[in-house]
Amino acid sequence: MAREIASVGVIGLGTMGAGITEVLARSGVPVVAVEIDDEGVKRGRGHLEHSTERALSGGKLDQASRVELLDRVRYTTSLSDLSDVDLVIEAIPESFDAKADLFIQLDKITGPETIFVSNTSSLSITEIGVHTSRPGKVVGMHFFNPAPVLKLVEVVRSVVTEPDVVADVVAFAEKLGKTPVVIGDRAGFIANALLFGYLNHAVRMYEQRYATREDLDAAMRFGCGYPMGPLALLDLIGLDTAYEILDTMYHQSRNRLHAPAPLLKQMITAGLLGRKSGRGFYSYD
Ligand code: CAA
């Protein structure tokens, strides 16, 4: 029988962490939500309030359920508040050193049975796991943006992740209303390994003035039925995040498909990160 996961910690309340917190709270799971400072807490809380407000005004959530949902989340800036949770989900920026450091700290704070989850898009779960005293209890749970909408969760097992832990996390993802798939530890897992070659190719086509951004995006929306065109999707993902994912995959596989298009780096340097900075391939108010 699957182990009950009665409470969860989420660390990092950026786009993904806040979205994951919303998914958990919507499913009735109490969450301890951790950010580095009060400003981060304010941003994360704002994200949740805005998203649930939209659901309320769209008639998808009533006021009482919204209040209950928001009440399930306890915000803190202290990792020590995670001492009693059954599972911790890390959703901090994609820096290996920062993630490894975080798990080393969590190892001292949480009980030995607590499952450690990383939402990393491309870093190695095995390498993160060996920094802890419990590599068998370290697993990836890769959500997709926007997390409250997209059903997929890639459950990533390392060679030493305990089979029971994988089964518990799969059952937990199903409880959250998600569709889990299980995969071994390889950069990009399934979806990003397939998706990012395509996105990178679109940036190269745009860079070479092969077509306008609008026509590139329209071709994939109206010709292939994708919900968004590749350049609009890159703006949603964040150009910095996309670059990190491509770079990691390229270094692992040396597949030229994943060598980041130079324009991506130039745009990042100029502060054009996509929706989150107000401008990427498109501008946002
Ligand atoms: N948070 C919560 N809910 C959101 C949301 C968000 N950020 N964005 C949209 N929604 C909800 C809306 O409230 C709406 O809900 P209802 O149907 O219940 O009213 C629903 O999603 C549809 O939204 P819209 O009508 O505003 O717009 P849309 O129909 O164009 O859908 C979209 C927007 C869901 C983003 C859709 O365009 C889409 O699925 N795009 C593709 C996204 C994608 O491919 N993501 C994967 C990126 S790769 C990744 O995440 C991995 C990685 O490691 C980086």
Boltz pocket constraint, residues with backbone or C-beta under 6 A from the ligand:
constraints:
  - pocket:
      binder: B
      contacts: [[A, 51], [A, 54], [A, 55], [A, 58], [A, 60], [A, 121], [A, 143], [A, 144], [A, 145], [A, 146], [A, 147], [A, 148], [A, 149], [A, 150], [A, 192], [A, 227], [A, 228], [A, 233], [A, 237], [A, 241]]
      max_distance: 6.0
